[in-house]
Amino acid sequence: MIPVSLYMLLGALLFSIGILGVLIRRDAIVIFMCIELMLSAVGLTLVSASRYYNGLDGVIVAFLGMTVAAAEAAIGLAIFVLLHRTYKGIKVDEINLLKG
């Protein structure tokens, strides 16, 4: 059986990679994927903590988090695809193009 500490370490590693991606990258779609990676890392951490404490609360919160992340991904990716088709790329420093 794999110890819970390894799951927590994996969650921390994935969250750190997501933070680095948000801070370093300029493309909005890559930043969006890094935020999704961070949400998945939090879900993994919640599930592993609930397994450690023999509870079901972390699993329920992780399931709700996955539901919110799926809705956010569907709407966000639709917006990003539309902007990418219109402007041929979405750079974060050029985000003022969205102002009407």
C-alpha positions as CSV (number, residue, x, y, z in Angstrom):
1,M,0.0,0.0,0.0
2,I,1.3,3.4,-0.9
3,P,1.7,5.8,2.1
4,V,-0.5,8.9,2.2
5,S,2.6,11.1,2.5
6,L,3.6,10.3,-1.1
7,Y,0.1,11.4,-2.3
8,M,0.5,14.6,-0.4
9,L,4.0,15.1,-1.9
10,L,2.7,14.5,-5.4
11,G,-0.1,17.0,-4.8
12,A,2.4,19.6,-3.6
13,L,4.6,18.9,-6.6
14,L,1.7,19.3,-9.0
15,F,0.6,22.5,-7.3
16,S,4.1,23.9,-7.5
17,I,4.3,23.1,-11.2
18,G,1.0,24.9,-11.7
19,I,2.2,28.0,-9.8
20,L,5.4,28.1,-11.8
21,G,3.4,27.8,-15.0
22,V,1.1,30.7,-14.0
23,L,4.0,32.9,-13.0
24,I,6.3,32.2,-16.0
25,R,4.1,31.7,-19.0
26,R,2.4,34.5,-21.0
27,D,-0.1,32.5,-23.1
28,A,-3.6,32.6,-21.6
29,I,-4.4,29.0,-22.6
30,V,-1.3,27.6,-20.9
31,I,-2.1,29.7,-17.8
32,F,-5.6,28.3,-17.8
33,M,-4.2,24.7,-18.0
34,C,-1.9,25.5,-15.1
35,I,-4.8,26.7,-13.0
36,E,-6.6,23.4,-13.8
37,L,-3.5,21.5,-12.7
38,M,-3.5,23.4,-9.4
39,L,-7.2,22.5,-8.9
40,S,-6.5,18.8,-9.6
41,A,-3.6,18.9,-7.1
42,V,-5.9,20.3,-4.4
43,G,-8.4,17.6,-5.2
44,L,-5.7,14.9,-4.8
45,T,-4.6,16.4,-1.5
46,L,-8.2,16.6,-0.2
47,V,-8.9,12.9,-1.1
48,S,-5.6,11.7,0.4
49,A,-6.2,13.7,3.6
50,S,-9.7,12.3,3.9
51,R,-8.3,8.8,3.4
52,Y,-5.8,9.4,6.1
53,Y,-8.4,10.6,8.6
54,N,-10.9,7.9,7.5
55,G,-13.5,10.5,6.6
56,L,-15.6,11.3,3.6
57,D,-15.6,15.1,3.9
58,G,-12.5,15.6,1.7
59,V,-13.9,13.3,-1.0
60,I,-17.2,15.3,-1.1
61,V,-15.4,18.6,-1.3
62,A,-13.1,17.3,-4.0
63,F,-16.1,16.1,-6.0
64,L,-17.7,19.5,-5.8
65,G,-14.3,21.1,-6.8
66,M,-14.2,18.8,-9.8
67,T,-17.7,19.9,-10.8
68,V,-16.8,23.5,-10.6
69,A,-13.5,22.9,-12.5
70,A,-15.4,21.1,-15.3
71,A,-17.9,24.0,-15.7
72,E,-15.0,26.5,-15.5
73,A,-13.1,24.6,-18.1
74,A,-16.0,24.4,-20.5
75,I,-16.7,28.1,-20.4
76,G,-13.1,29.2,-20.2
77,L,-12.0,27.1,-23.1
78,A,-14.9,28.2,-25.3
79,I,-13.9,31.9,-24.6
80,F,-10.2,31.2,-25.3
81,V,-10.9,29.4,-28.5
82,L,-13.1,32.2,-29.8
83,L,-10.4,34.8,-28.8
84,H,-7.6,32.7,-30.4
85,R,-9.5,32.5,-33.7
86,T,-10.2,36.2,-33.6
87,Y,-6.7,37.5,-32.6
88,K,-4.5,34.6,-33.7
89,G,-3.1,34.1,-30.2
90,I,-3.9,35.2,-26.7
91,K,-1.0,36.9,-24.8
92,V,-1.7,38.0,-21.2
93,D,0.1,41.3,-21.7
94,E,-2.2,42.1,-24.7
95,I,-5.4,41.5,-22.7
96,N,-6.5,45.1,-23.0
97,L,-7.8,44.1,-26.5
98,L,-10.9,42.7,-24.7
99,K,-12.0,46.2,-23.7
100,G,-14.9,47.5,-25.8
